[in-house]
Amino acid sequence: MENKIKELKEFMADEKQKTQSRIDSLIADDREDEARAYRAALNIYDVFTSLIDVPYKQAAGDERGFIDGFKKLSVNVPAQWRNSLSKAKEHDDAEKIMIEEAKLKVADSIIEKFDELF
């Protein structure tokens, strides 16, 4: 289990670095609006680090308990972002839509990697 968690965290660290590079590139191209969306997405890697650490500690070595705990959190937390996206679409808030979609894209990629490993 520890090796899988390490691999997941390494995946997130690599993706976080790629996202930071993308932000730097967007800022250099004077595309601040897009950079803001990527900045919001950048924070999702830190959120998911906590979503991994909390059930890991609670599971006390029980892989099934860890998986169940992570899956519960990985549904509940992004649900808030999906709700926010829905509201942004109702109000035609293009910037908020871009931010929420970027956050959900990151969340979905981490969940997909988790499912691949576990």
C-alpha positions as CSV (number, residue, x, y, z in Angstrom):
1,M,0.0,0.0,0.0
2,E,2.8,2.4,0.9
3,N,4.4,2.0,-2.5
4,K,1.1,2.7,-4.3
5,I,0.6,5.8,-2.2
6,K,4.1,7.0,-2.9
7,E,3.5,6.5,-6.7
8,L,0.3,8.4,-6.5
9,K,2.0,11.3,-4.7
10,E,4.8,11.3,-7.2
11,F,2.2,11.5,-10.0
12,M,0.6,14.5,-8.3
13,A,3.9,16.2,-7.7
14,D,4.8,15.8,-11.4
15,E,1.4,17.0,-12.6
16,K,1.6,20.0,-10.1
17,Q,5.0,20.9,-11.6
18,K,3.6,20.7,-15.1
19,T,0.7,22.9,-14.1
20,Q,3.0,25.5,-12.5
21,S,5.0,25.6,-15.8
22,R,1.8,26.1,-17.7
23,I,0.8,29.0,-15.4
24,D,4.3,30.6,-15.9
25,S,3.9,30.2,-19.7
26,L,0.4,31.8,-19.7
27,I,1.5,34.7,-17.6
28,A,4.5,35.2,-20.0
29,D,1.9,35.3,-22.8
30,D,-0.2,37.9,-20.9
31,R,-3.1,35.4,-20.5
32,E,-3.9,36.1,-16.9
33,D,-7.5,34.8,-17.0
34,E,-6.4,31.4,-18.1
35,A,-3.5,31.4,-15.6
36,R,-6.1,32.1,-12.8
37,A,-7.9,28.9,-13.7
38,Y,-4.7,26.9,-13.6
39,R,-3.8,28.5,-10.2
40,A,-7.1,27.2,-8.8
41,A,-6.3,23.8,-10.2
42,L,-2.8,23.9,-8.7
43,N,-4.4,23.9,-5.2
44,I,-6.3,20.7,-5.9
45,Y,-3.1,18.7,-5.7
46,D,-2.7,19.9,-2.1
47,V,-6.3,19.1,-1.3
48,F,-5.9,15.6,-2.6
49,T,-2.7,15.1,-0.6
50,S,-4.9,15.6,2.5
51,L,-7.6,13.3,1.0
52,I,-4.9,10.6,0.8
53,D,-3.2,11.3,4.2
54,V,-6.4,11.4,6.3
55,P,-7.8,8.0,5.4
56,Y,-4.3,6.5,5.4
57,K,-3.8,7.5,9.0
58,Q,-7.4,6.3,9.9
59,A,-6.9,3.0,8.2
60,A,-3.9,2.1,10.3
61,G,-2.5,-0.2,7.6
62,D,-5.8,-1.7,6.4
63,E,-5.7,-1.2,2.6
64,R,-9.5,-1.8,2.2
65,G,-10.2,0.8,4.9
66,F,-7.9,3.3,3.2
67,I,-9.5,2.7,-0.2
68,D,-13.0,3.1,1.1
69,G,-12.0,6.2,3.0
70,F,-10.4,7.8,0.1
71,K,-13.2,7.0,-2.3
72,K,-15.8,8.6,0.1
73,L,-13.8,11.8,0.3
74,S,-13.0,11.8,-3.4
75,V,-16.7,11.9,-4.1
76,N,-17.8,14.4,-1.5
77,V,-15.2,17.1,-2.0
78,P,-15.4,17.4,-5.8
79,A,-19.2,17.4,-5.5
80,Q,-18.9,20.9,-4.1
81,W,-16.9,21.9,-7.2
82,R,-19.5,20.3,-9.5
83,N,-22.2,22.2,-7.8
84,S,-20.3,25.4,-8.2
85,L,-19.8,24.6,-11.9
86,S,-23.5,24.1,-12.3
87,K,-24.3,27.4,-10.7
88,A,-21.7,29.2,-12.8
89,K,-23.2,27.7,-16.0
90,E,-26.7,28.9,-14.8
91,H,-25.3,32.5,-14.5
92,D,-23.1,32.3,-17.6
93,D,-20.0,33.1,-15.5
94,A,-17.3,32.2,-18.0
95,E,-14.4,32.7,-15.6
96,K,-15.9,30.6,-12.8
97,I,-16.8,27.9,-15.4
98,M,-13.2,27.8,-16.5
99,I,-11.9,27.6,-12.9
100,E,-14.3,24.9,-11.8
101,E,-13.7,22.8,-15.0
102,A,-9.9,23.1,-14.4
103,K,-10.3,21.9,-10.8
104,L,-12.5,19.0,-11.8
105,K,-10.1,18.0,-14.5
106,V,-7.3,17.7,-12.0
107,A,-9.5,15.9,-9.5
108,D,-10.6,13.4,-12.1
109,S,-7.1,12.7,-13.2
110,I,-6.0,12.0,-9.6
111,I,-9.0,9.7,-9.0
112,E,-8.3,7.9,-12.3
113,K,-4.7,7.3,-11.2
114,F,-5.8,6.2,-7.8
115,D,-8.2,3.7,-9.4
116,E,-5.4,2.5,-11.7
117,L,-3.1,1.8,-8.7
118,F,-5.7,0.4,-6.3
